[in-house]
Amino acid sequence: MEKHFLCGVVEGFYGRPWSMDQRKVLFQWMQNWGLNTYLYGPKDDLKHRLLWREVYSPEEEGQLRTLIAEAQSRGLGFVYALSPGQDIVFSSPCDLTLLKRKLRQVSDLGCRAFAILFDDIDHSLCQADSEAFSSFAHAQVTVTNEIYRFLGEPPVFLFCPTEYCASLCSPSVQKSPYLQTIGEDLLPNITVIWTGSKVISKKLSVNGLAEVESILQRPPLIWDNLHANDYDSRRLFLGPFKGREPQLRGGLRGLLLNPNCEFEANYIPLHTLASWYRAGSEDRKDEEPDYCPDRALSAALHDWMEELNQPLQAGRQNARTDQRCSVAASRCKPPDRSDCTSTFRGTSVVAKLPVFPLNSSSPPPSPTKAKGEKEGHEWENHSGQTRHGAPSGGSRGHKARGRGLCGGKGQLSESQVRLLVGLHYLPHEHGPSAQKLLQDLTWLKTNCHLVSASSKKNLPQKVDEWRGRASGFLSLCEDIAQLHCSVVGGANRAVLYDLYPYVWDLRNMALVAKAFVCWLDGRVLNDSATMASWRNCFHWCGKASGGNVPGEEAEPWAFKGGVSGEVQMLLPVGSSSELFTHPPPLFPTSRLYNIRPYHSKDKVELYRMVRQLHLRSQCAPDSSASHPDVVGDRCLGPCLALCPEYSFILEDELGVCGCILGILDVRSFAKRCQASWLPAMRDKYPPKGGHSNTQDLIKLMEEDQGEYPDSLVYHFPSQLRLDALPELVDVSVSRTLLAALLTALKANGSQGVFCEVQPTDRQRLEFLTKLGFLEILRGEARSREGVVMGRLL
């Protein structure tokens, strides 16, 4: 009798297991799409791996029984997996008894399919096992065979070897003594799990699987890690099932996909897996086309669009019925599959479930405004109103130039979803949007000499080519920012909870890259600056290599960060991991932020902002009303006048909300201040006015340009100042603003930067601490009181 091909899902990743509600939704998807098998084996379920000897409590038994019944009611096979390999003593009768007791308990709950996993463990045997068994493989086979017989030789019984892919075999697949023992001694009806040529295989070939089948003496079952992302916290895989021809089925017992840790990210991977499965089915209709990943992706996107725009809360709680799956079901449901209405997803009240091991707690509810709650929180959408708590009289009620407002809770467009998928595609392959982003950034930085402000030899058409390509790159970065805004402002909070860290990370990286490309264009140099040193920038841009793209022989975890990581490595400060790796904000904000180089027309708004910050810190009436520019002249004036090319603006929909100013060479800058800036300030604020406070600030301006110790300036020749309105909840935007300036300073040759903060300025100290400034600049050392410094490696 021919065995049924197993095709479905492995919950076998490292990280937080899915919740019970999510698993029930998964079973619904699988039924609708025609998948047939679910394997339970989350590595971080304590009683699956670390505490495998412990039986489930009565409450956990009830949860597991319900889950098994739910799978079976939808026509799915439920495979319970156990991973005892970390500390089992194979020769111990006690351990063998505990193993049988655990699996018997699960069997009594209704489970009829099992798996024993010996992956990711040490090959060595303890002293007792070395005396009892001839080899590591012999020990595993002996225990596995006994458990298989103890359970009554179930029709589905899986075994995961320690050498579970070609790259782990010693010395090779055909010559591996371990696999040879498995093939010869493991009982013939036990199925062996295999991942392919690698742990994460780009492709699976018929010839490669035939080699495995030969030594194992049975067709393997593929544990497919194509969409697994538990090895990199910055990567997510939303692309289609790819690189596995449907014809592979003839040499396999089955294929189970081990997908993303984030449940909501798996709609397209599983939808397209189901398309692949149907394309290889013997009973498929003649008019059905062969499997095409791009066509399958389009079909999955069509169905996911409806899912994305449903008002789901985190944890998949929803007040609607599950009738919305009817569209996907009509498209994907195979013949002879009875409909089964969900009794878990259509209720508005979801019972609380135990946390571990079977039910990791549902994600916390997303931050939504409670009834009667006051307006003005940063994570709420705004429609042009004045920022909550901002002093009156400002001009932040207008829209930021060139950018529209981010809408409220609405629908993601198809183009935005395609952009989302293209930026988070597959481990060995980028989608079209990611490819364009990386290719354009590489070309722009390599050819930035074409738009040099100091070069007079460039042909106009070359300059137009650079700026035309830069325009396309900036537009794509803006689309990424708008995508972030739409995801946060969307109705589906379950998707927000799972996808937000990735969309947020890429948004921040796009902000830095966009600001850097704008800076490379040299537009700010046309205003008033004369000090920019572009030679070092051209030298760096010509030599710096872009992000590494994984080759055929490399596992994807060899290159961290995905698209965000590759964009990071294309920046001058890309090697500074502290600058780019930090947790997302607790409350996601749907504000649309932008970072760009300073323009002279920004001066009025910047002066107004720092004056407001100064008044708040003083907690006193405005004593400089007759000279409203004096605070701005002291805090910002020298940099804006003498080196504006190192000034960047942070703005949102309401206008300017932050800035950062930099000085490339403090020594030469101080000389220029003494020669031109301070005399101009003395003329602007003459002593015959009787304004003592104003005169005190003039003295402070003079003190600001005092001498710094040689020991400081030698190692840290550059200086910065960062200001932002305190209403900003997303501190990461300020860190991104900092990254934009450090990128410019490093590109022009700076090796270190410092920031001077007076010990009495508690507000600024608290802000820089919150920003993680010390950690970012790697400098807890202080050359003197109030100076924070760090090296730009």
VENCORGI-V970538 format. One record per residue. N is the residue number from 0. RES is the residue in three letters. SS is DSSP state (@ for helix, = for strand, . for the rest). PHI is phi in whole degrees, -180 to 180 (999 if undefined). D_LAST is the distance of its C-alpha to the last C-alpha in whole Angstrom. Layout:
# VENCORGI-V970538
n: <N N>
res: <RES RES>
ss: <SS SS>
phi: <PHI PHI>
d_last: <D_LAST D_LAST>
This chain:
# VENCORGI-V970538
n: <0 1 2 3 4 5 6 7 8 9 10 11 12 13 14 15 16 17 18 19 20 21 22 23 24 25 26 27 28 29 30 31 32 33 34 35 36 37 38 39 40 41 42 43 44 45 46 47 48 49 50 51 52 53 54 55 56 57 58 59 60 61 62 63 64 65 66 67 68 69 70 71 72 73 74 75 76 77 78 79 80 81 82 83 84 85 86 87 88 89 90 91 92 93 94 95 96 97 98 99 100 101 102 103 104 105 106 107 108 109 110 111 112 113 114 115 116 117 118 119 120 121 122 123 124 125 126 127 128 129 130 131 132 133 134 135 136 137 138 139 140 141 142 143 144 145 146 147 148 149 150 151 152 153 154 155 156 157 158 159 160 161 162 163 164 165 166 167 168 169 170 171 172 173 174 175 176 177 178 179 180 181 182 183 184 185 186 187 188 189 190 191 192 193 194 195 196 197 198 199 200 201 202 203 204 205 206 207 208 209 210 211 212 213 214 215 216 217 218 219 220 221 222 223 224 225 226 227 228 229 230 231 232 233 234 235 236 237 238 239 240 241 242 243 244 245 246 247 248 249 250 251 252 253 254 255 256 257 258 259 260 261 262 263 264 265 266 267 268 269 270 271 272 273 274 275 276 277 278 279 280 281 282 283 284 285 286 287 288 289 290 291 292 293 294 295 296 297 298 299 300 301 302 303 304 305 306 307 308 309 310 311 312 313 314 315 316 317 318 319 320 321 322 323 324 325 326 327 328 329 330 331 332 333 334 335 336 337 338 339 340 341 342 343 344 345 346 347 348 349 350 351 352 353 354 355 356 357 358 359 360 361 362 363 364 365 366 367 368 369 370 371 372 373 374 375 376 377 378 379 380 381 382 383 384 385 386 387 388 389 390 391 392 393 394 395 396 397 398 399 400 401 402 403 404 405 406 407 408 409 410 411 412 413 414 415 416 417 418 419 420 421 422 423 424 425 426 427 428 429 430 431 432 433 434 435 436 437 438 439 440 441 442 443 444 445 446 447 448 449 450 451 452 453 454 455 456 457 458 459 460 461 462 463 464 465 466 467 468 469 470 471 472 473 474 475 476 477 478 479 480 481 482 483 484 485 486 487 488 489 490 491 492 493 494 495 496 497 498 499 500 501 502 503 504 505 506 507 508 509 510 511 512 513 514 515 516 517 518 519 520 521 522 523 524 525 526 527 528 529 530 531 532 533 534 535 536 537 538 539 540 541 542 543 544 545 546 547 548 549 550 551 552 553 554 555 556 557 558 559 560 561 562 563 564 565 566 567 568 569 570 571 572 573 574 575 576 577 578 579 580 581 582 583 584 585 586 587 588 589 590 591 592 593 594 595 596 597 598 599 600 601 602 603 604 605 606 607 608 609 610 611 612 613 614 615 616 617 618 619 620 621 622 623 624 625 626 627 628 629 630 631 632 633 634 635 636 637 638 639 640 641 642 643 644 645 646 647 648 649 650 651 652 653 654 655 656 657 658 659 660 661 662 663 664 665 666 667 668 669 670 671 672 673 674 675 676 677 678 679 680 681 682 683 684 685 686 687 688 689 690 691 692 693 694 695 696 697 698 699 700 701 702 703 704 705 706 707 708 709 710 711 712 713 714 715 716 717 718 719 720 721 722 723 724 725 726 727 728 729 730 731 732 733 734 735 736 737 738 739 740 741 742 743 744 745 746 747 748 749 750 751 752 753 754 755 756 757 758 759 760 761 762 763 764 765 766 767 768 769 770 771 772 773 774 775 776 777 778 779 780 781 782 783 784 785 786 787 788 789 790 791 792>
res: <MET GLU LYS HIS PHE LEU CYS GLY VAL VAL GLU GLY PHE TYR GLY ARG PRO TRP SER MET ASP GLN ARG LYS VAL LEU PHE GLN TRP MET GLN ASN TRP GLY LEU ASN THR TYR LEU TYR GLY PRO LYS ASP ASP LEU LYS HIS ARG LEU LEU TRP ARG GLU VAL TYR SER PRO GLU GLU GLU GLY GLN LEU ARG THR LEU ILE ALA GLU ALA GLN SER ARG GLY LEU GLY PHE VAL TYR ALA LEU SER PRO GLY GLN ASP ILE VAL PHE SER SER PRO CYS ASP LEU THR LEU LEU LYS ARG LYS LEU ARG GLN VAL SER ASP LEU GLY CYS ARG ALA PHE ALA ILE LEU PHE ASP ASP ILE ASP HIS SER LEU CYS GLN ALA ASP SER GLU ALA PHE SER SER PHE ALA HIS ALA GLN VAL THR VAL THR ASN GLU ILE TYR ARG PHE LEU GLY GLU PRO PRO VAL PHE LEU PHE CYS PRO THR GLU TYR CYS ALA SER LEU CYS SER PRO SER VAL GLN LYS SER PRO TYR LEU GLN THR ILE GLY GLU ASP LEU LEU PRO ASN ILE THR VAL ILE TRP THR GLY SER LYS VAL ILE SER LYS LYS LEU SER VAL ASN GLY LEU ALA GLU VAL GLU SER ILE LEU GLN ARG PRO PRO LEU ILE TRP ASP ASN LEU HIS ALA ASN ASP TYR ASP SER ARG ARG LEU PHE LEU GLY PRO PHE LYS GLY ARG GLU PRO GLN LEU ARG GLY GLY LEU ARG GLY LEU LEU LEU ASN PRO ASN CYS GLU PHE GLU ALA ASN TYR ILE PRO LEU HIS THR LEU ALA SER TRP TYR ARG ALA GLY SER GLU ASP ARG LYS ASP GLU GLU PRO ASP TYR CYS PRO ASP ARG ALA LEU SER ALA ALA LEU HIS ASP TRP MET GLU GLU LEU ASN GLN PRO LEU GLN ALA GLY ARG GLN ASN ALA ARG THR ASP GLN ARG CYS SER VAL ALA ALA SER ARG CYS LYS PRO PRO ASP ARG SER ASP CYS THR SER THR PHE ARG GLY THR SER VAL VAL ALA LYS LEU PRO VAL PHE PRO LEU ASN SER SER SER PRO PRO PRO SER PRO THR LYS ALA LYS GLY GLU LYS GLU GLY HIS GLU TRP GLU ASN HIS SER GLY GLN THR ARG HIS GLY ALA PRO SER GLY GLY SER ARG GLY HIS LYS ALA ARG GLY ARG GLY LEU CYS GLY GLY LYS GLY GLN LEU SER GLU SER GLN VAL ARG LEU LEU VAL GLY LEU HIS TYR LEU PRO HIS GLU HIS GLY PRO SER ALA GLN LYS LEU LEU GLN ASP LEU THR TRP LEU LYS THR ASN CYS HIS LEU VAL SER ALA SER SER LYS LYS ASN LEU PRO GLN LYS VAL ASP GLU TRP ARG GLY ARG ALA SER GLY PHE LEU SER LEU CYS GLU ASP ILE ALA GLN LEU HIS CYS SER VAL VAL GLY GLY ALA ASN ARG ALA VAL LEU TYR ASP LEU TYR PRO TYR VAL TRP ASP LEU ARG ASN MET ALA LEU VAL ALA LYS ALA PHE VAL CYS TRP LEU ASP GLY ARG VAL LEU ASN ASP SER ALA THR MET ALA SER TRP ARG ASN CYS PHE HIS TRP CYS GLY LYS ALA SER GLY GLY ASN VAL PRO GLY GLU GLU ALA GLU PRO TRP ALA PHE LYS GLY GLY VAL SER GLY GLU VAL GLN MET LEU LEU PRO VAL GLY SER SER SER GLU LEU PHE THR HIS PRO PRO PRO LEU PHE PRO THR SER ARG LEU TYR ASN ILE ARG PRO TYR HIS SER LYS ASP LYS VAL GLU LEU TYR ARG MET VAL ARG GLN LEU HIS LEU ARG SER GLN CYS ALA PRO ASP SER SER ALA SER HIS PRO ASP VAL VAL GLY ASP ARG CYS LEU GLY PRO CYS LEU ALA LEU CYS PRO GLU TYR SER PHE ILE LEU GLU ASP GLU LEU GLY VAL CYS GLY CYS ILE LEU GLY ILE LEU ASP VAL ARG SER PHE ALA LYS ARG CYS GLN ALA SER TRP LEU PRO ALA MET ARG ASP LYS TYR PRO PRO LYS GLY GLY HIS SER ASN THR GLN ASP LEU ILE LYS LEU MET GLU GLU ASP GLN GLY GLU TYR PRO ASP SER LEU VAL TYR HIS PHE PRO SER GLN LEU ARG LEU ASP ALA LEU PRO GLU LEU VAL ASP VAL SER VAL SER ARG THR LEU LEU ALA ALA LEU LEU THR ALA LEU LYS ALA ASN GLY SER GLN GLY VAL PHE CYS GLU VAL GLN PRO THR ASP ARG GLN ARG LEU GLU PHE LEU THR LYS LEU GLY PHE LEU GLU ILE LEU ARG GLY GLU ALA ARG SER ARG GLU GLY VAL VAL MET GLY ARG LEU LEU>
ss: <. . . . . = = = = = = . . . . . . . . @ @ @ @ @ @ @ @ @ @ @ @ @ @ . . . = = = = . . . . . . . . . . . . . . . . . @ @ @ @ @ @ @ @ @ @ @ @ @ @ @ @ . . . = = = = = = . . . . . . . . . . @ @ @ @ @ @ @ @ @ @ @ @ @ @ @ @ . . . . = = = = = . . . . . . . . . @ @ @ @ @ @ . . . @ @ @ @ @ @ @ @ @ @ @ @ @ @ @ . . . . . = = = = = . . . . . @ @ @ . . . . . . . . @ @ @ @ @ @ @ @ @ . . . . . = = = = . . . . . . . . . = . @ @ @ @ @ @ @ @ @ @ @ . . . = = = = = . . . . . . . . . . . . . . . . . . . = . @ @ @ @ @ @ = = = = = = = . . . . @ @ @ @ @ @ @ @ @ @ @ @ @ @ @ @ @ . . . . . . . . . . . . . @ @ @ @ @ @ @ @ @ @ @ @ @ @ @ @ . . . . = . . . = . . . . @ @ @ @ @ @ @ @ @ @ @ . . . . . . . . . . . . . . . . . . . . . . . . . . . . . . . . . . . . . . . . . . . . . . . . . . . . . . . . . . . . . . . . . . . . . . . . . . . . . . . . . @ @ @ @ @ @ @ @ @ @ . . = . . = . . @ @ @ @ @ @ @ @ @ @ @ @ @ @ @ . @ @ @ @ . . . . . . . . @ @ @ @ @ @ @ @ @ @ @ @ @ @ @ @ @ @ @ @ @ @ @ @ @ @ @ @ @ @ . . . @ @ @ @ @ @ @ @ @ @ @ @ @ @ @ @ @ @ @ @ @ @ @ @ @ @ @ @ . . @ @ @ @ . . . . . . . . @ @ @ @ @ @ @ @ @ . . . . . . . . . . . . @ @ @ . . . @ @ @ @ @ @ @ @ . . . . . . . @ @ @ @ . . . . . . . . . . . . . = = = = . . @ @ @ @ @ @ @ @ @ @ @ @ @ @ @ @ @ @ @ . . . . . . @ @ @ . . @ @ @ @ @ @ @ @ @ @ @ @ @ . @ @ @ = = = = = = . . = = = = = = = = = . . @ @ @ @ @ @ @ @ @ @ @ @ @ @ @ @ @ @ @ . . . . . . . @ @ @ @ @ @ @ @ @ @ @ @ @ . . . . . @ @ @ @ @ @ . . = = = = = = = . . . . . . @ @ @ @ @ @ @ @ @ @ @ @ @ @ @ @ @ . . . . = = = = = . . . . . @ @ @ @ @ @ @ @ @ @ . @ @ @ @ . . . . . . . . . . = = = = = . .>
phi: <999 -71 -78 -70 -73 -89 -142 176 -130 -107 -95 -131 -85 -87 131 -62 -64 -69 -79 -62 -62 -64 -64 -69 -65 -57 -62 -65 -56 -61 -63 -63 -97 92 -80 -132 -140 -125 -110 -92 -163 -65 -62 -95 -78 -57 -85 -88 -130 -68 -111 -64 -73 -80 -82 -79 -71 -56 -66 -68 -58 -62 -65 -68 -61 -63 -67 -62 -65 -63 -63 -67 -67 -100 77 -103 -83 -105 -107 -95 -112 -131 -121 -91 -68 -65 -142 -69 -102 -61 -90 -85 -60 -64 -63 -66 -66 -65 -65 -65 -61 -64 -73 -66 -60 -68 -62 -68 -85 111 -77 -125 -139 -141 -145 -112 -113 -121 -88 55 -132 -73 -78 -76 -109 -74 -60 -63 -70 -63 -80 -92 -128 -77 -160 -61 -63 -62 -64 -64 -64 -60 -67 -64 -61 -67 -65 -60 -68 -60 -83 85 51 -63 -64 -119 -142 -109 -132 -102 -76 -72 -93 -105 -150 -61 -69 -95 -81 -124 -84 -158 -61 -70 -105 -76 -61 -62 -66 -63 -65 -59 -63 -83 -104 -71 -55 -63 -90 -89 -89 -100 -85 -146 -107 114 -70 -129 -60 -119 -89 -68 -138 -118 -108 -63 -66 -64 -73 -65 -64 -66 -60 -66 -78 -83 62 -174 -69 -81 -107 -85 -93 -96 -96 -55 -105 -68 -130 -74 -96 -150 -73 -109 -119 -142 -125 -109 -75 -78 -65 -152 83 -135 -69 -58 -66 -63 -57 -63 -111 -128 -84 173 -147 -121 -92 -96 -94 -61 -63 -79 -56 -67 -80 -102 -63 -67 -54 -77 -61 -74 -59 -64 -63 -61 -63 -67 -65 -96 -76 -70 -97 -72 -72 -61 -78 -73 -73 -66 -69 -130 -56 -67 -67 -65 -65 -62 -64 -67 -62 -59 -76 -69 -56 -67 -64 -63 -99 -86 -80 -89 -90 -57 91 69 -78 -153 -89 -91 -77 -94 -68 -65 -79 -64 -64 -64 -66 -66 -81 -113 -66 -77 -68 63 -111 -73 -74 -143 -71 -72 -108 -113 -94 -96 -105 -87 -113 -113 -67 -72 -123 -65 -77 -128 -93 -83 -131 -63 -58 -62 -56 -62 -61 -69 -71 -118 -71 -73 -62 87 -72 -70 -74 112 -68 -62 -86 -90 -74 -122 -126 100 -75 -63 -59 -59 90 -76 -61 -71 95 -79 -116 -84 -84 -87 -74 -66 -62 78 -137 -87 -72 -83 -70 -79 -67 -138 -105 -73 -81 -64 -64 -69 -68 -64 -63 -58 -68 -64 -84 -132 -93 -138 -65 -106 -154 -91 -77 -56 -66 -68 -60 -65 -58 -73 -64 -67 -64 -62 -66 -64 -73 -69 -110 -67 -64 -66 -114 -63 -69 -95 -96 -113 -100 -73 -72 -56 -68 -69 -63 -63 -63 -62 -70 -66 -71 -64 -61 -65 -65 -63 -64 -66 -63 -66 -64 -66 -64 -69 -62 -57 -61 -70 -64 -66 -87 -74 -78 -86 -76 -65 -66 -57 -59 -85 -97 -56 -57 -79 -66 -64 -62 -70 -60 -62 -66 -66 -61 -67 -62 -63 -63 -67 -65 -59 -67 -61 -64 76 -62 -66 -67 -76 -75 -153 -77 -132 -101 -61 -110 -87 -56 -65 -64 -64 -60 -67 -64 -72 -102 -65 -96 -81 -65 -76 -103 -56 -91 -64 -92 -98 -76 -59 -73 -71 -127 -80 98 60 -62 -59 -66 -72 -62 -57 -72 -84 -97 -57 -103 -62 -80 -87 -65 -62 -74 -115 -109 -157 -71 -69 -66 -64 -113 -59 -112 -95 -66 -99 -97 -145 -124 -150 -66 -70 -117 -60 -73 -81 -59 -61 -68 -65 -62 -64 -65 -71 -66 -63 -64 -65 -64 -63 -70 -81 53 -146 -60 -69 -97 -116 -60 -74 -132 -65 -89 -65 -69 -64 -63 -76 -80 -119 -51 -58 -69 -68 -85 -104 -147 -66 -66 -113 -119 -127 -112 -108 -137 -125 -64 -95 126 -69 -131 -177 -157 -140 -119 -130 -126 -70 -129 -63 -63 -67 -64 -63 -66 -68 -62 -64 -81 -130 -73 -64 -59 -65 -70 -67 -71 -72 -123 -68 -69 -82 -145 77 -89 -63 -63 -63 -65 -61 -69 -62 -63 -64 -59 -67 -68 -59 -96 -72 -77 -104 -60 -59 -63 -80 -69 -63 -90 -131 -75 -109 -135 -142 -141 -122 -131 -152 -65 -68 -72 -64 -88 -82 -63 -60 -65 -68 -65 -66 -61 -61 -61 -62 -69 -62 -62 -66 -63 -66 -62 -96 103 -70 -107 -167 -140 -135 -134 -96 -130 -69 -57 -81 -86 -64 -62 -70 -61 -64 -65 -67 -66 -61 -71 77 -61 -61 -66 -63 -88 56 -135 -90 -74 -131 -79 -159 -60 91 -110 -110 -139 -163 -96 -93 -78>
d_last: <65 62 59 57 54 51 49 47 44 42 41 39 35 33 32 35 38 40 43 46 47 44 46 49 47 46 50 51 49 49 53 53 51 53 51 52 50 48 46 45 42 39 37 37 40 41 45 44 41 40 44 46 49 49 52 51 53 56 54 51 54 55 52 52 55 55 52 54 57 55 54 57 59 56 57 54 54 52 50 49 47 46 43 45 43 40 43 46 49 51 54 54 57 56 52 54 57 54 52 56 56 53 54 58 57 55 58 60 58 59 56 57 54 52 49 48 44 42 39 36 37 38 40 42 45 46 49 52 51 50 54 55 53 53 49 47 48 52 51 49 52 55 53 53 56 58 56 57 61 60 59 62 60 59 59 55 53 50 48 44 44 41 40 40 39 39 35 36 40 40 41 42 44 47 47 45 48 46 47 50 51 50 52 55 56 54 57 58 58 54 52 48 45 43 39 39 38 34 34 33 35 34 38 41 44 47 47 45 46 50 48 47 51 52 51 51 54 54 52 48 47 44 41 39 35 35 34 33 29 29 26 24 24 22 25 29 31 34 35 39 40 39 40 43 46 49 51 49 51 54 52 50 52 49 46 44 41 38 36 34 33 34 38 38 36 38 41 40 39 43 45 44 44 48 48 47 50 53 52 53 56 59 61 59 61 61 60 57 54 52 48 46 42 42 46 45 42 44 47 44 43 46 47 43 44 47 45 42 44 46 46 45 43 40 42 44 47 49 52 53 55 54 56 53 52 55 54 51 54 56 54 53 56 57 61 63 60 62 61 60 59 56 57 53 52 54 55 53 53 51 52 49 48 47 43 43 44 45 44 41 41 41 38 39 40 38 38 41 43 46 50 50 46 45 43 40 38 34 35 38 39 39 42 41 42 41 38 39 39 38 40 43 43 40 39 37 40 40 38 34 35 35 35 37 38 37 40 41 42 43 43 40 41 41 39 36 37 36 33 32 33 32 28 29 31 31 29 29 30 29 31 32 30 27 28 28 25 23 25 25 21 21 24 23 19 21 24 22 24 27 27 25 27 27 29 33 33 32 35 36 36 33 31 34 32 29 30 32 30 27 30 31 27 27 30 29 26 29 31 28 28 32 32 30 33 36 35 34 37 39 42 41 39 39 37 35 34 33 31 30 26 26 27 25 22 23 24 21 19 22 21 18 19 22 20 18 21 23 21 20 24 24 27 26 26 30 31 30 27 27 23 21 19 19 19 15 15 18 16 13 16 18 16 14 16 17 17 19 23 25 27 31 30 27 27 26 24 22 20 19 19 22 22 19 17 18 17 14 13 14 12 9 7 9 7 7 10 11 11 14 16 18 22 24 27 30 32 31 32 33 32 31 28 26 23 24 23 25 29 31 34 31 32 35 34 31 33 35 32 31 34 35 32 34 37 36 34 37 40 42 44 43 43 42 44 45 42 40 37 36 34 32 32 31 28 27 29 27 24 26 29 26 23 24 22 19 21 21 24 25 28 31 34 36 33 30 29 26 23 20 20 17 18 15 17 19 21 23 23 25 27 28 29 31 33 33 32 34 37 37 37 39 42 41 42 44 46 49 49 49 46 44 42 41 41 39 36 36 36 33 31 32 30 27 27 27 25 22 22 20 18 16 16 15 12 12 13 14 16 17 20 21 24 26 29 30 32 29 29 26 23 21 22 21 17 17 18 15 13 15 14 11 11 13 12 9 11 13 11 9 7 8 11 14 17 20 23 26 27 30 29 29 29 25 24 26 24 20 21 23 20 17 15 15 14 11 10 10 12 16 16 18 19 22 24 23 19 16 13 9 6 4 0>
